Amino acid sequence: MTKSTRTSQEIERQTPRLEVSDLHVSFASRSHRRLQRNKPRVHAVRGVDLSLQPGACMGLVGESGCGKSTLARAVMNLIPLDRGTIAVDGNDMHRVESKASRQRIQMIFQHAHASMNPRMTVESVVTDPLRFDDRCTKSERSRRVESALQLAGFDAPLRGRYPHELSGGQLQRVAIARALVLEPDVLICDEPVSALDVSAQVEILAQLKDIQQTRSLTMLFITHDLDIAAAICDRLAVMYLGRIVESGPTHEILRNPQHPYTHYLSAARDLKRTSALQPLMGEPPSPLAPPTGCSFHPRCPIKSDICHSQTPVLLSTSQSSLQHQAACLHSERMDELKEITTNR
């Protein structure tokens, strides 16, 4: 059966390439570390579930400080978990000891220049991860480096240059090549174009989309920009204060958001409507002391008393779209929310 004839139900029955289950991450508040013995903890990620099928590209969107980058670093095993599991093809990555298994997940960091050794040339930067692959011969290293740089669209004459001699777009291509050289199955992109100008963003996004399709990579793309997510992702997960509040196919979420926070993000995409959009009430709550019940209720225009005490879970928004889920106790009042937020 070809890919084009497979039903969505058959795809969903596959073992997920990347599966995150009940993930919780917290850490001591930096501002209190030296002042208190019992340090308050920042609850950065709270009970997150994500499931990505082979070859899928999921966008993780939300405002700064909502826990997106913390989630990415937890998946990469760069920070410890409070609890939860992260599995690739059913294998828990935090219990796997082999280097080959851990190399299946790679990451493109937001600030390419800061993630590179300034004393290493481009070719050395891309070759460096292969030092940890004992099975890789010298000829195999050369082949992988050549393939990775070509896929990233990096010009051959520039391979002997140092990071400070490159533009922002060129640096990001080097970062992409370094992530690809280990031939991963899962690629995590942590806001890879946020520091680039518009023309460079377009080029890098096109390159990433082409790489994802060429290599059949499973990609988790982190961004705060819904327009960027719409251009590259087939699914979206919306994050607020450490929780996923809505997830589903990109076109459905953008066309018909079912959570108040997603509605604000979607409405703000259109600059013509921004001037007529009522701003969100207040500031985001502190992750040091998350509100009880629904995390969004302190800022939500359609909240009720139950929102203060009951924590909503992700549920299908309709029988016709079981893949579109929202964690809202009042999804049926979205039309009312649209009237409230667009009338001054």
C-alpha positions in Angstrom: 0.0 0.0 0.0 1.5 3.3 -1.0 1.7 6.3 1.4 -0.9 8.2 -0.5 -3.5 5.6 -0.1 -3.0 5.0 3.6 -5.9 6.2 5.8 -5.3 8.6 8.8 -6.5 5.7 11.1 -3.8 3.4 9.7 -1.1 6.1 10.2 -2.3 6.7 13.8 -2.0 3.0 14.6 1.7 3.1 13.8 4.2 3.1 16.6 5.0 6.7 17.1 8.6 7.7 16.1 8.7 10.1 19.1 6.4 9.8 22.1 6.5 12.1 25.1 4.3 10.9 28.0 3.3 12.7 31.2 6.5 14.8 31.2 7.2 17.0 34.2 10.3 19.2 34.5 11.0 21.7 37.3 14.2 23.5 38.6 15.2 25.7 41.4 14.5 29.4 40.9 17.8 31.2 40.1 16.8 34.3 42.0 16.5 32.3 45.2 19.3 29.8 45.1 21.6 31.7 47.4 19.0 33.2 49.6 16.9 30.3 50.7 17.6 26.8 51.9 14.2 25.5 50.7 14.4 26.9 47.2 11.1 27.4 45.3 10.8 25.5 42.1 9.9 26.7 38.7 7.3 24.3 37.2 8.4 24.6 33.6 6.8 21.6 32.0 3.7 20.0 33.5 2.2 16.8 32.3 3.0 17.1 28.6 2.0 14.4 26.2 3.2 14.5 22.5 3.1 11.9 19.8 4.8 12.2 16.4 4.4 9.7 13.7 7.4 8.8 11.3 8.0 11.7 8.9 5.6 14.1 10.7 6.5 17.7 11.5 4.9 19.1 14.6 5.0 22.8 15.5 5.3 23.6 19.2 4.1 27.2 19.7 3.5 29.6 22.6 4.8 32.8 24.1 8.3 33.2 25.6 8.7 31.4 28.9 5.9 28.8 28.4 8.4 25.9 28.6 9.0 25.1 24.9 12.8 25.2 25.1 12.8 23.3 28.4 10.7 20.6 26.8 13.2 20.4 23.9 16.2 20.1 26.3 14.4 17.4 28.3 13.8 15.4 25.1 17.5 15.7 24.3 18.4 14.4 27.8 20.2 17.7 28.5 18.3 18.3 31.7 16.8 15.8 34.3 13.1 15.0 34.4 10.9 15.0 37.5 8.9 12.2 35.9 7.7 11.0 32.5 9.0 9.1 29.6 10.5 10.0 26.2 10.5 7.2 23.7 11.8 6.7 20.1 10.1 3.8 18.3 8.9 2.6 21.7 12.4 2.6 23.4 12.7 4.9 26.4 15.6 7.2 25.6 16.4 8.0 29.2 17.1 4.3 29.9 19.1 3.5 26.7 22.8 3.3 27.2 24.1 2.9 23.6 25.5 5.9 21.8 23.8 4.8 18.6 20.4 5.0 20.2 20.9 8.4 21.7 22.2 9.8 18.4 18.8 9.2 16.9 17.6 12.5 18.3 19.5 15.7 17.3 18.9 19.4 17.9 19.3 22.7 16.0 19.8 25.4 18.7 18.3 28.8 18.5 21.6 30.7 18.7 23.9 29.0 16.2 27.0 31.1 16.9 26.8 30.4 20.7 26.6 26.7 20.1 29.9 26.5 18.1 33.6 26.5 19.1 34.9 29.8 17.6 38.3 28.2 17.1 37.0 25.4 14.9 36.4 25.7 11.1 33.1 24.9 9.6 34.3 21.4 8.5 35.6 20.7 12.0 32.3 21.8 13.6 30.3 19.4 11.4 32.8 16.6 11.8 33.1 16.9 15.5 30.0 14.8 16.5 31.4 11.9 14.6 34.2 11.6 17.1 31.8 9.8 19.4 30.7 7.2 16.7 33.3 4.4 17.0 31.8 2.6 14.0 32.5 5.4 11.6 35.6 5.0 9.4 37.6 7.9 7.9 36.0 7.5 4.5 32.5 7.2 6.1 33.1 10.5 8.0 34.0 12.3 4.8 30.9 11.0 3.1 28.6 12.0 6.0 30.1 15.5 6.3 29.9 16.1 2.5 26.3 14.8 2.5 25.2 16.9 5.5 26.7 20.1 4.2 25.1 19.6 0.8 21.7 18.9 2.4 22.1 22.1 4.4 22.9 24.1 1.3 26.3 25.3 2.5 28.8 26.5 -0.1 31.9 24.3 -0.4 34.4 27.2 -0.7 33.4 28.4 2.8 34.2 25.1 4.7 37.5 26.4 5.9 36.1 29.5 7.5 35.5 30.2 11.2 32.1 31.0 12.7 32.8 34.7 13.1 33.4 34.9 9.3 29.9 33.8 8.4 26.5 35.5 8.2 23.6 34.4 10.4 22.0 32.4 7.6 25.3 30.6 6.9 25.8 29.8 10.6 22.4 28.3 10.8 23.2 26.1 7.8 26.3 24.9 9.6 24.2 24.1 12.6 21.7 22.2 10.4 24.6 20.2 8.9 26.0 19.4 12.3 22.7 18.0 13.4 22.3 15.9 10.2 25.8 14.4 10.2 24.8 11.7 12.7 21.8 10.8 10.4 19.1 11.1 13.1 15.5 9.9 12.9 14.2 12.9 15.0 15.2 16.5 14.6 14.3 19.1 17.1 14.5 22.7 15.9 14.5 25.3 18.7 13.4 28.5 17.0 16.1 28.1 14.3 15.1 31.2 12.3 14.1 33.7 15.1 17.5 35.6 14.9 17.5 35.8 11.1 16.1 38.5 8.7 13.0 37.7 6.7 14.9 36.7 3.5 17.2 34.3 5.4 14.2 32.9 7.3 12.4 32.0 4.0 15.6 30.2 2.7 16.2 28.3 5.9 12.6 27.2 6.3 12.5 26.0 2.7 15.8 24.1 3.3 14.4 22.5 6.4 11.2 21.4 4.7 13.2 19.9 1.9 15.5 18.1 4.3 12.6 16.7 6.3 10.9 15.3 3.1 14.2 14.0 1.6 15.3 12.2 4.8 11.7 11.4 6.0 12.7 13.0 9.3 10.3 13.3 12.2 10.6 17.0 13.3 9.6 18.9 16.4 9.7 22.6 15.3 9.6 25.1 18.2 8.5 28.7 17.5 6.5 31.6 18.9 5.4 32.6 15.3 2.3 31.0 14.0 3.0 32.1 10.4 6.3 30.2 10.5 4.6 27.1 12.0 2.0 27.3 9.3 4.6 27.3 6.6 6.4 24.1 7.7 4.3 22.1 10.1 1.5 19.7 9.4 0.4 19.5 13.1 0.5 22.1 15.9 0.7 21.8 19.7 0.0 25.0 21.6 1.7 25.4 24.9 0.8 27.7 27.8 2.5 27.8 31.2 4.0 24.4 30.8 0.9 22.6 29.5 -0.4 21.7 26.0 -3.7 23.4 25.7 -4.6 22.5 22.1 -3.2 20.2 19.4 -4.2 19.0 16.0 -3.8 19.5 12.2 -2.3 22.9 11.5 -5.0 24.1 9.1 -7.8 23.2 11.6 -6.2 25.0 14.5 -5.6 28.1 12.5 -9.0 28.1 10.9 -11.0 27.1 14.0 -9.1 27.4 17.3 -10.9 25.8 20.2 -8.9 27.3 23.1 -9.1 31.0 24.1 -5.3 31.3 24.1 -5.0 29.8 20.6 -7.7 32.2 19.5 -5.6 35.2 20.6 -2.5 33.8 18.9 -4.4 33.2 15.7 -6.1 36.5 15.7 -2.9 38.4 16.2 -1.4 36.9 13.0 -3.4 39.4 10.9 -2.0 42.9 11.4 -5.2 44.4 10.1 -7.2 42.8 13.0 -4.6 43.5 15.7 -5.7 47.0 16.2 -9.3 45.8 16.8 -8.3 42.9 19.0 -8.8 43.3 22.8 -5.5 42.6 24.5 -5.1 39.7 26.9 -5.9 40.6 30.5 -3.0 40.8 32.8 0.4 39.1 32.6 1.2 35.4 32.4 1.1 33.7 35.9 4.5 32.8 37.4 5.6 29.2 36.9 6.8 29.4 40.5 3.2 29.4 41.6 0.9 28.2 38.8 -2.8 28.9 39.3 -5.1 26.1 40.4 -7.6 24.7 37.9 -7.1 26.0 34.4 -3.8 27.7 33.9 -5.3 30.3 31.6 -8.3 31.3 33.7 -6.6 34.5 35.2 -6.5 36.0 31.7 -9.6 34.4 30.1 -12.7 36.5 29.2 -15.1 33.5 29.2 -14.0 31.8 32.5 -16.4 30.6 35.1 -16.1 29.5 38.7 -15.4 25.9 37.6 -12.2 27.1 35.8 -10.7 28.1 39.2 -10.8 24.5 40.5 -11.0 22.0 37.7 -7.9 21.3 35.5 -9.1 20.7 31.9 -7.6 17.8 29.9 -7.1 17.5 26.1 -10.3 16.2 24.6 -11.5 15.9 21.0 -13.4 19.0 19.9 -15.8 17.2 17.6 -16.7 13.7 16.3 -15.6 14.8 12.8 -12.1 15.7 13.9 -10.9 13.3 16.6 -7.3 14.5 16.0 -8.1 18.1 17.0 -8.0 18.3 20.8 -8.3 21.2 23.3 -8.0 21.5 27.0 -10.8 24.0 27.7 -14.0 23.7 29.8 -15.8 26.2 27.6 -14.9 25.4 24.0 -18.5 25.7 23.0 -18.3 29.4 23.8 -15.6 30.3 21.3 -18.1 32.3 19.2 -18.9 34.4 22.3 -15.1 34.9 22.8 -14.7 36.2 19.3 -17.3 38.8 19.8 -15.8 39.9 23.2 -12.3 40.2 21.9 -13.1 42.0 18.6 -15.5 44.6 20.1 -13.9 47.5 22.0 
